[in-house]
Amino acid sequence: MTFEKNHGPLYTEIFGPLVGLKEEWEEQGATPEELDFSAFRYRCPAYFDIPVNTGSLGSDVRTIVERTDEYEIYRDNLGRDMKMIFGAATLALPMNYPVKNGDDWKKLKPLYEFSEERFSRDWQEKTLQALKRGEVITLEIPGGFDEPRQLMGEEEVSYAWYEQPELIMDMLETIAETALKVIDRVTSEVPVDRLFIHEDMAGKSGPLIGPVQIDKYLKPYYRKIWDFIHSRGCRIFDQDSDGFMEPVIESFLECGVNCIHPLEPAAGMDMLRIREKWGNRLAFVGGLNKFAVTEGGSTLETELKTKVPPMVESGGCILALDHRIPNGTPLVNYKQYLTRLRELMGLDIVAYGRNRNSHDSDYRPVPGVQW
């Protein structure tokens, strides 16, 4: 992912199936190993998330407000009522937001300030064990767009960039100060390979903020953290955002980001164009059109033959479907996708259902429990 070497091309499954797909596959005769994805073969990194917290404290606190056969509503640590619709969603969505102004933020600000609660009791031991296993040591920070959005909602935060700049700045300065204290302690004891940030700030029509807001608000936040952790040896700054992010890629490169995912073709993100434009300044995970697998046949063949060989040649990527596997994707198509992908990557073709303890050096199933 740093473009220094280019051998042993990687491919993975980032997010797994949408709700309902496994039931479809079961009707198509899928085995239990295919349903939990242990039957499938990938070549992917083993990430280890350091068990420390740089976001809001008490993020695992939930109080059930209402539960029916169709949905559940719970109140989270920020005071939001969150609704999860069973059988149709993988994420609960906020029904309300706690912050409209500076006074509201002051009430929640202590949740974002530094304290010893941010370190799990055995974080050093677990991280050192992962380091010995050769895993990619990862530390996550809150999104510069996403965290204010979680507190205010998309509409309110869109106004706040213009009407309450001091509020946004105080949020990001508070989060940055806490993150730096956590990172300082962590990197004093263990190396960190990858800094991860979640934004989800774009749709098909483009990002919800532009270069002006990124430069004014997000860049100071990103650079303050990235410059420090990079000075301690971190190599990869990976941003998670769906949608058409191309209009702001250059802005985020200036923020220090050097890897993005999931790079959605369905939203207009073309890996060949992006690689041609930004070269080895930007690595990525994803980039293969999930709907091409759903359609199969010549559509899938064209998608893979067009994109896979040049990406294997250039390196700096982990190929994967660009988001969750859609409902309506036949199991036979998914198997064909993986088989053809390996062929085009120059890897040997294998039978499905290999034992998960295989000693093959490139065998690493992606545990279905992650999904």
Order of alpha helices (4+ residues) and beta strands (2+ residues): beta-alpha-alpha-beta-beta-beta-beta-beta-alpha-alpha-beta-alpha-alpha-alpha-beta-beta-beta-alpha-beta-alpha-beta-alpha-beta-alpha-alpha-beta-alpha
